[in-house]
Structures are given as C-alpha cells and as structure tokens.
Amino acid sequence: MESMKILMINPPDENTVIENPDSHSEDGTFLEADDFGEFPPLGMLYVLSYLEKNTSGHELHFIDCIAQGIRQAAIPKLIEDIRPDVVGITSFTISLVDCCKVAETVRRIVPHAHICLGGHHPIAYPFEAAQLPQFDSIVVGEGEYAFTALVNALEADEDITKILGVYTRESIAEWQDQQFRDKRFLARVSVPPAYVEDVDALPPVSRKWIRHLRYQSILGVTADMATILSSRGCPYLCTFCDVPYKRYRQRSHEKVVDEIEECLAMGYKEFRFYDDLFNITPKKIIEFCDELDRRGLKIEWEFRGRVNTVTYDSLKRAKQSGLRMISFGVETGSDEGLKALKKGTNTEKVRNAFRWCRELGILTVADYIIGLPHERSPADVRANIDFLVGLDPDYAQVSVLKLYPNTEMYDQAVAKGIVAPGRWQGFALNPHRGFVVDHWTEFMDLDTLIGLQKWAYRRFYLRPRYIVRSAFNTRSFYEFYSKAKGAMKILKANRRVA
C-alpha cells in the first residue's frame, strides 16, 4: 500500500454513559461538568502532529465531532467524502457506544479501511477493547510512536503485532494469563503499553487542525482559549482517580513557552494548562514565570493544581506573570475526608491556598465532590458545603461522586456490595445505550444526593455578596454572557427543589 488517507476522529457524544445524576431530568437545566467548557482532544492532536512530522505522502484528516457539532447522522457523508484507508478513533469508556457507531459506519462505507481504537478506553480495558468486532487494532497507552509505527507497517504490509502498545484480538491473547506490572502506570494496567519517556522529543500540537474551531471555558474571559500541556502524568494516588500514568514527565519551560509564542502568533488570547497536575512543585511555577519574563511575555493563563504544592511566594510570582485563575481539586472539607481520599493535604493547607489567592487577586475554582463514603447523612454534606462557602472561591463545581472503575474507591464499593462486580467489563464487551454510572448509596439514595447538590449550588452562587462581587469583576461581554447562562441554569434547576 502506498500513499494513504488517514482520518483521526473524535466521535460525537450522543450516546455517552449516563454519568451525571441529573442527566435524566426532563429539561436538562442543571449545571454539570460539561457545562464548564469545551476543550480540544489534545491526546489525539499530539498523535496527529507526530504522525505528520514523521511520515510523508499521506493525506491527513481531522474531525472533532463534539466541537464541530457533528451528529452520528452526518458521519456517513463525511466518510463518503474522505474514503479513508486508516481511521484512528479516540475514546473514553463513557463514549464507547459512539466510538463503535462511528467504526460501524466506516466499515459499511469503506470495508477495506483499517480501524484503530485509541485513547483512554483501551488502556483501561485492553482485553475487552481488543475483542470488539468494530476495530482491527487498538493502541494501549500513549499513541504518538505506536500509531505512527502502525501506519508505517500498514503502508509496508508488515506485521503490526510487533509494535509496542498495538494489539489485535489475536495478539493480545498471549497476555491474558500473565502478571504484567510497570510502576510507571496504575497497577491495573495489564498489558505492556506504549509510552513516551522524553516528552520534549515530541513536536507541539499543530493547531492548524483546530484554529477554525472555538474551544472555550465558561470561566474564561474570551471565546478563544488555547489549552496546553506542560507535563504528563500524576504521581498522586487519590482513591477516586483513574489517571493511568503515574510517572510525572515535565516538558522544558523553553518548549512550553515556544508553544505559547506560536499560539500568540495565531491570535489566541488566553491559555489554560490542562495538565493532570501543573504545579508539581513551587519551583516549577517560578521557573516557568522566569521563562515568560525572559521573553518579555505577559499572558493571561490558568492551571489545574493542588493546594499542597503552592506557596505564597510562588503564587505572587505567578500573578506578576499574568496568572489569572487556578482550579484547585479540593474535593471535600474535612481532614477525615481528605485523608480517606489520600489527597496528601489537610484543611489548613486548603484554607491557606485560597486565602493567598484572594490576597493576590488570583481567581479560584474549587472542584468539590459530595456523596463521598465518609458523608453518612445530609448534615455531613451540608457541613462540607459550609466549608466550601467559607473558602469563598470565585467559582465552585460541585459533583456527586461517580464510581469509576480502575479506582480504589470503586473497589471499595464492590467490596461493600454497592456496585455489582463485572458491570463495566460487561459493558466494555457489549457497549449499549442506557448504561448508568454508580454512586455511593450506602447512606443516602441518589435522589437525596441530587437534591443536596442543587442545594449546594444555590447555597454558594445565590449569596448576595457573591453576586455583587461577581458582577463587579466581570471584564467582558463573553464573561458576562457565560455567567448569566450559568446563573439561569442554576435558577431553573432549583425551581424543582422542594
């Protein structure tokens, strides 16, 4: 096979697993995580950018169905127009039904196409993913090297099963009864995955594929935000998290700021670091700011981080270099709860981080979870939310705990009989609509937790002091519109709360 047409596609989100507790509501008015913004599939874009740099002669195509508003009904026309030879589909387990539907459409229209499933799902369920009849191969792990090697092998008509991280339903069988363990990954990663040790060796994301799209955050100032990764992996072991890569690999500050300069030249206005953990140490924050200053750059930027790895001095330095906002994973408001979640911090450190940010003028987002195992009554949840209100962040996102597989908390739920064992494995082998994520219902039922979630949003966002401050700090029409939209969703949802 010579020159090929290669399509990378982020599938629609029409048939996702029901993971939000209010997603069954008739009007769908409640504010949930997906209302906080749309962000590009950086993992797939990294793979595409590496492929483009390290192959030649192929015709490359990229489709982000979510950002482009493409539904399943429109997929056949796209496939007819492109008629790809190789299709890479990125995935999360919750989006598996849509991934399979896209693959079935490709198979019907272009029977000869090689269809590969990548993304998060194959690393979580490699054996089940490899058995799905819609796919010819899967990539387990990080796909830059593996997918490019797959394309090269297909072009040369060579054996693809010798490529690290690439598996077929036949080749994966040899690992079925073996005990695989690699400390760079969660213990549940059960076959040798593809892995990028030196992340600086990768080219930056080529944004020509997405520049015509407008990814944005409801918490942003403009409708034109660039998302960037300065690192990969997270070494922490929070009981509710399923990030598979445990070794932290940091890009050089020079490479990161090179990418920022490229984005500025393309007209991007603000920057969001989408790392699993940006602020691994205070030193990293300071050194990044030093590189910004060395180049004379003053940008607006934000990151997702932890309270136990910031200091007042590092935050002050970041504010001087344009830091606008930090999203902190607070999760819960008691030392008992933080210890149970293995967060590696305490309430004193949480309070300090939010107080420092307020003093320095850095906006804060508190990511919060209710319905955790240590909350045994509505009174416990209300006390937890009282702590959140006391922190007085600029924004709060309150989720009801979702029990995802491949986490310690999920295993605890199975052991207690809250979750039936094997549910997700069954879904991974037979993806179907209507599959629902479990919640911790040992002490409170789901309806109670939903009511408490809505009460928490009302308690936080409808305080007169908060409303006045938020209005006073609004800087653009886009920001005003975003805030108004979020407020309307909260008000509508809470009309249904007794």
C-alpha positions as a printed Julia matrix, in Angstrom:
498×3 Matrix{Float64}:
   0.0     0.0    0.0
   1.4     3.43  -0.91
   0.05    6.85  -0.03
  -2.95    6.56   2.29
  -5.81    8.68   3.51
  -5.72    8.79   7.3
  -8.63   10.1    9.36
  -8.4    10.96  13.06
 -11.82   11.43  14.62
 -13.18   12.44  18.0
 -16.67   10.87  17.91
 -19.98   12.56  18.77
 -21.3    12.45  22.32
 -24.88   11.39  21.61
 -24.84    8.03  23.4
 -22.49    8.53  26.33
 -22.83    6.59  29.54
 -25.23    8.34  31.93
 -22.73    9.67  34.46
 -24.35   12.88  35.73
 -27.06   12.28  38.31
 -29.33   14.94  36.83
 -28.95   13.86  33.22
 -32.3    12.06  33.41
 -34.12   15.33  34.12
 -36.68   16.46  31.57
 -35.26   19.92  30.91
 -31.57   19.18  31.43
 -31.13   22.52  33.15
 -28.69   21.63  35.87
 -25.1    22.85  35.73
 -22.67   19.95  35.37
 -19.03   19.49  34.43
 -19.62   19.58  30.69
 -21.25   23.0   31.06
 -17.92   24.46  32.18
 -16.41   24.39  28.7
 -15.3    22.51  25.62
 -11.65   21.64  25.18
  -9.74   20.06  22.27
  -8.74   16.37  22.31
  -5.06   17.13  22.96
  -4.02   13.47  23.1
  -5.3    12.77  19.59
  -3.85   16.04  18.29
  -0.43   15.08  19.65
  -0.67   11.77  17.78
  -1.71   13.54  14.57
   1.07   16.12  14.89
   3.71   13.43  15.46
   2.38   11.41  12.53
   2.54   14.46  10.27
   6.15   15.2   11.27
   7.36   11.62  10.89
   5.65   10.38   7.73
   5.22   11.83   4.26
   2.92   11.43   1.32
  -0.21   10.63   3.3
  -3.4    12.67   3.16
  -4.36   13.53   6.74
  -7.82   14.46   8.02
  -9.04   15.54  11.48
 -12.64   15.75  12.72
 -13.73   16.78  16.21
 -17.42   15.92  16.14
 -18.09   17.5   19.53
 -16.54   20.87  18.77
 -17.93   20.9   15.23
 -21.43   19.88  16.3
 -21.4    16.78  14.09
 -24.01   14.13  14.92
 -23.94   10.44  14.06
 -26.38   11.06  11.2
 -23.78   13.25   9.45
 -20.92   10.75   9.72
 -21.74    8.71   6.56
 -21.42   11.77   4.3
 -18.04   12.65   5.85
 -16.74    9.12   5.37
 -18.02    9.04   1.79
 -16.2    12.28   1.03
 -12.89   11.17   2.55
 -12.97    7.39   1.99
 -10.08    6.83   4.44
  -7.66    3.89   4.4
  -6.83    4.2    8.11
  -9.09    5.58  10.83
  -7.98    6.4   14.36
 -10.8     6.89  16.86
 -10.06    8.37  20.28
 -12.14    7.16  23.21
 -13.2     7.25  26.81
 -15.12    4.31  28.19
 -18.15    6.55  28.7
 -18.14    7.36  24.95
 -17.67    3.76  23.76
 -21.11    3.43  22.13
 -20.44    6.41  19.88
 -16.95    5.11  19.06
 -18.43    1.81  17.92
 -21.14    3.52  15.87
 -18.54    5.59  14.01
 -16.48    2.45  13.35
 -19.55    0.61  12.04
 -20.25    3.48   9.65
 -16.67    3.42   8.37
 -16.8    -0.36   7.9
 -20.04   -0.14   5.94
 -18.79    2.56   3.57
 -15.09    1.69   3.31
 -14.81   -2.05   4.07
 -11.05   -2.16   3.44
 -10.23    0.59   5.98
  -8.08   -0.31   8.99
  -9.9     0.99  12.1
  -7.85    1.58  15.27
  -9.24    2.47  18.71
  -7.05    4.64  20.93
  -7.45    6.98  23.87
  -8.3     6.16  27.46
 -10.58    3.16  27.0
  -8.08    0.61  25.62
  -5.67    1.24  28.5
  -8.5     0.73  30.99
  -9.94   -2.36  29.26
  -7.37   -3.71  26.79
  -8.67   -7.28  26.59
 -12.27   -6.22  26.17
 -11.39   -3.47  23.67
  -9.4    -5.87  21.51
 -12.41   -8.19  21.25
 -14.75   -5.54  19.86
 -15.54   -6.58  16.26
 -15.73   -2.98  15.04
 -11.95   -2.47  15.34
  -8.95   -4.05  13.63
  -6.48   -2.93  16.28
  -6.18   -0.97  19.49
  -3.43    1.24  20.89
  -2.85    0.83  24.61
  -1.1     3.83  26.14
   0.31    6.96  24.54
  -0.14    6.82  20.8
   2.48    9.05  19.15
   5.06    6.36  18.46
   2.65    3.43  18.31
   0.13    4.86  15.85
   2.86    6.19  13.55
   4.52    2.77  13.57
   1.12    1.22  12.82
   0.65    3.48   9.79
   4.15    2.66   8.56
   3.56   -1.08   8.99
   0.25   -0.91   7.13
   1.9     1.05   4.33
   4.64   -1.6    4.01
   2.24   -4.5    4.56
   4.19   -5.61   7.63
   3.16   -7.33  10.88
   1.56   -4.75  13.18
   1.6    -7.0   16.26
   5.33   -6.4   16.85
   4.66   -2.74  17.68
   4.75   -1.94  21.41
   1.26   -0.93  22.53
  -0.56   -2.13  19.4
  -2.79   -5.18  19.82
  -5.3    -7.19  17.84
  -7.88   -9.62  19.2
  -5.43  -12.43  18.43
  -2.15  -10.9   19.6
  -3.43   -9.73  22.98
  -4.32  -13.29  23.98
  -0.73  -14.09  24.99
  -1.04  -11.62  27.9
  -4.35  -13.0   29.18
  -2.84  -15.11  31.96
   0.35  -13.15  32.59
   1.03  -10.84  35.51
   2.21   -7.59  33.97
   3.42   -4.77  36.25
   5.09   -1.45  35.4
   5.44    1.13  38.16
   5.03    3.95  35.65
   1.33    3.05  35.49
  -1.59    2.21  37.72
  -1.36   -1.39  38.89
  -4.47   -2.16  36.85
  -2.68   -1.59  33.52
  -2.44   -5.22  32.45
  -0.52   -5.33  29.13
   2.69   -3.55  28.01
   1.58   -0.07  26.91
   3.12    2.44  24.54
   4.87    5.18  26.45
   6.75    8.42  25.77
   9.62    8.8   28.21
  11.0    12.06  26.81
   8.0    14.31  26.2
  10.3    17.08  24.97
  11.08   14.91  21.95
   7.51   15.3   20.73
   6.54   18.17  18.43
   3.98   20.57  19.88
   0.35   20.23  18.88
  -0.23   21.53  15.35
  -3.14   23.89  15.86
  -3.78   24.29  12.15
  -6.21   21.37  12.63
  -8.3    23.28  15.16
  -7.68   27.0   14.62
 -11.06   27.4   12.9
 -12.78   25.97  15.98
 -13.55   27.92  19.14
 -12.78   25.94  22.26
 -13.77   27.89  25.34
 -14.37   27.81  29.07
 -17.4    29.23  30.81
 -14.87   30.65  33.26
 -12.78   32.36  30.59
 -12.61   35.99  29.51
 -12.72   35.36  25.76
 -14.19   32.77  23.39
 -10.71   31.93  22.07
  -8.69   29.87  24.53
  -5.65   27.69  23.85
  -5.15   24.61  26.01
  -1.59   23.44  26.61
   0.13   20.53  28.35
   3.34   21.28  30.26
   3.6    17.75  31.62
   2.13   14.27  31.57
   1.15   12.03  34.45
   0.38   12.48  38.14
   2.22   10.66  40.94
  -0.6    11.01  43.48
  -2.9     8.11  44.33
  -6.27    9.74  45.08
  -8.81    6.97  45.64
 -11.37    8.33  43.13
  -8.98    8.99  40.23
  -8.17    6.69  37.29
  -5.37    8.63  35.57
  -3.2     5.68  34.44
   0.17    7.42  34.11
   1.84    7.75  37.5
   5.3     8.96  36.45
   5.41   12.73  36.12
   7.15   13.85  32.94
   7.72   17.56  32.57
   8.34   19.44  29.34
  11.1    22.04  29.39
   9.9    25.56  30.07
  11.58   26.67  26.84
   9.49   24.23  24.78
   6.29   25.24  26.54
   6.89   28.96  26.03
   7.84   28.3   22.39
   4.37   26.81  22.01
   2.79   29.8   23.75
   4.55   32.14  21.32
   3.23   30.1   18.39
  -0.29   30.39  19.81
   0.07   34.16  20.28
   1.14   34.48  16.67
  -2.04   32.61  15.7
  -4.15   35.07  17.68
  -5.01   33.1   20.81
  -5.88   35.37  23.72
  -5.69   33.24  26.85
  -4.14   29.97  27.93
  -5.3    27.06  30.07
  -2.85   24.42  31.22
  -4.71   21.14  31.07
  -2.11   19.02  32.87
  -3.32   16.38  35.3
  -1.07   18.28  37.71
   0.59   21.55  36.66
   2.12   22.68  39.96
   4.14   19.61  40.91
   6.38   21.96  43.0
   6.52   25.69  43.74
   9.86   25.71  41.89
   8.18   24.71  38.64
   5.8    27.67  38.82
   8.63   30.12  39.47
  10.87   28.76  36.72
   8.03   28.88  34.2
   7.38   32.51  35.1
  11.1    33.24  34.74
  10.97   31.94  31.15
   7.91   34.07  30.37
   9.69   37.13  31.72
  12.92   36.32  29.86
  10.93   36.52  26.61
   9.05   39.63  27.64
   5.68   37.85  27.59
   2.74   38.87  29.75
  -0.12   36.46  29.08
  -3.34   35.55  30.83
  -3.11   31.93  31.95
  -4.65   29.44  34.34
  -3.99   25.92  35.54
  -5.42   22.96  37.43
  -3.48   22.27  40.61
  -3.13   21.08  44.17
  -3.21   23.18  47.33
  -0.29   21.34  48.96
   2.21   22.32  46.26
   1.76   26.08  46.19
   3.4    28.69  48.39
   2.62   32.35  48.84
   5.85   33.31  47.08
   5.19   31.06  44.06
   1.65   32.42  43.73
   2.87   36.02  43.99
   5.43   35.32  41.29
   2.78   33.73  39.05
   0.39   36.65  39.5
   3.15   39.03  38.38
   3.5    36.93  35.2
  -0.19   37.01  34.3
  -1.74   34.09  36.22
  -5.48   34.72  36.23
  -7.05   31.66  37.81
  -6.36   28.28  39.46
  -8.75   25.33  39.6
  -7.99   23.5   42.85
  -9.15   19.95  43.43
 -10.45   20.48  46.96
 -12.96   17.59  46.84
 -14.07   17.73  50.48
 -13.93   19.94  53.57
 -12.72   17.81  56.45
  -9.37   16.33  57.44
 -11.09   12.95  57.82
 -12.35   13.12  54.26
  -9.07   14.36  52.77
  -7.21   11.54  54.49
  -9.72    8.94  53.27
  -9.32   10.23  49.7
  -5.49   10.12  50.01
  -5.27   13.73  48.92
  -1.98   14.3   50.73
  -3.16   17.55  52.27
  -5.33   18.98  55.05
  -7.91   21.71  55.58
  -5.3    24.18  56.87
  -3.4    23.98  53.57
  -6.65   24.34  51.66
  -7.58   27.5   53.57
  -4.1    28.96  53.12
  -4.09   28.45  49.35
  -7.47   30.13  48.89
  -6.61   32.98  51.27
  -3.33   33.65  49.46
  -5.08   33.7   46.1
  -7.69   36.16  47.39
  -4.98   38.44  48.77
  -3.04   38.35  45.49
  -6.06   38.78  43.22
  -5.87   35.31  41.66
  -9.28   33.87  40.83
 -10.03   30.42  42.24
 -12.22   27.47  41.31
 -12.98   24.85  43.95
 -13.71   21.44  42.45
 -15.85   19.63  45.01
 -17.43   16.21  45.45
 -20.39   15.23  47.62
 -21.73   11.77  48.3
 -18.34   10.5   49.48
 -18.11    7.42  51.72
 -17.32    9.44  54.86
 -20.51   11.5   54.44
 -23.17    9.5   56.29
 -26.05   12.0   56.36
 -27.36   15.17  54.73
 -25.97   17.05  57.73
 -22.47   15.84  56.85
 -22.89   17.11  53.29
 -24.18   20.48  54.49
 -21.22   20.85  56.85
 -18.95   20.01  53.94
 -20.56   22.74  51.81
 -20.28   25.19  54.71
 -16.51   24.7   54.47
 -16.68   25.44  50.74
 -18.62   28.66  51.33
 -16.09   29.62  53.99
 -13.26   29.27  51.47
 -15.09   31.85  49.35
 -13.67   30.84  45.97
 -14.7    32.72  42.86
 -16.32   29.62  41.35
 -17.3    26.19  42.59
 -18.09   22.99  40.74
 -19.96   20.51  42.92
 -20.32   16.96  41.62
 -21.98   13.92  43.11
 -19.34   11.19  43.43
 -19.28    8.92  40.39
 -17.8     5.47  40.93
 -15.49    4.86  38.0
 -13.73    1.53  37.53
  -9.97    1.14  37.96
 -10.03    3.26  41.11
  -9.51    2.3   44.73
 -12.88    3.75  45.69
 -14.64    1.65  43.07
 -13.02   -1.47  44.53
 -14.23   -0.4   47.98
 -17.75   -0.04  46.61
 -17.62   -3.51  45.06
 -16.38   -4.97  48.35
 -19.33   -3.37  50.17
 -21.85   -4.59  47.62
 -22.7    -1.07  46.42
 -21.59   -1.95  42.89
 -22.06   -5.32  41.23
 -18.67   -6.74  40.2
 -18.02   -7.04  36.49
 -20.56   -4.4   35.38
 -18.03   -2.33  33.45
 -16.3    -5.35  31.94
 -19.69   -6.45  30.6
 -20.32   -3.01  29.15
 -16.84   -2.9   27.6
 -17.56   -6.19  25.8
 -21.08   -5.18  24.79
 -21.43   -1.37  24.63
 -25.05   -0.26  24.76
 -27.13    2.81  25.44
 -28.59    3.39  28.89
 -25.64    2.19  30.95
 -25.54    4.21  34.18
 -22.58    5.08  36.42
 -22.93    4.0   40.05
 -22.86    6.32  43.06
 -22.08    5.7   46.73
 -25.58    5.0   48.05
 -24.66    3.26  51.3
 -26.05    6.11  53.42
 -28.09    8.33  51.09
 -30.03    7.46  47.95
 -29.4     9.18  44.63
 -32.43   11.46  44.82
 -31.2    12.77  48.17
 -27.73   13.39  46.77
 -29.16   15.19  43.72
 -31.21   17.44  46.0
 -28.15   18.2   48.1
 -26.11   19.0   45.01
 -28.71   21.53  43.86
 -28.93   22.99  47.34
 -25.13   23.32  47.37
 -25.14   25.32  44.13
 -27.91   27.56  45.41
 -26.15   28.0   48.74
 -22.91   29.02  47.03
 -23.95   31.03  43.97
 -27.05   32.85  45.2
 -25.38   34.67  48.11
 -25.91   38.44  47.68
 -22.25   39.12  48.49
 -21.15   36.65  45.84
 -23.48   38.06  43.18
 -22.26   41.63  43.74
 -18.59   40.64  43.66
 -19.04   38.52  40.56
 -20.82   41.31  38.7
 -18.17   43.84  39.73
 -15.34   41.58  38.49
 -16.86   40.83  35.07
 -14.46   42.07  32.38
 -16.04   41.26  29.02
 -19.36   40.64  27.32
 -18.34   37.0   26.81
 -17.68   36.61  30.53
 -21.0    38.33  31.35
 -22.87   36.05  28.94
 -21.21   32.93  30.37
 -22.05   33.91  33.93
 -25.63   34.75  33.03
 -26.06   31.44  31.24
 -24.74   29.53  34.25
 -26.95   31.51  36.63
 -30.06   30.74  34.59
 -29.31   27.01  34.68
 -28.93   27.12  38.45
 -32.16   29.08  38.93
 -34.15   26.8   36.63
 -32.83   23.67  38.27
 -33.57   24.92  41.74
 -37.2    25.65  40.91
 -37.61   21.88  41.12
 -36.06   21.63  44.57
 -38.58   21.46  47.37
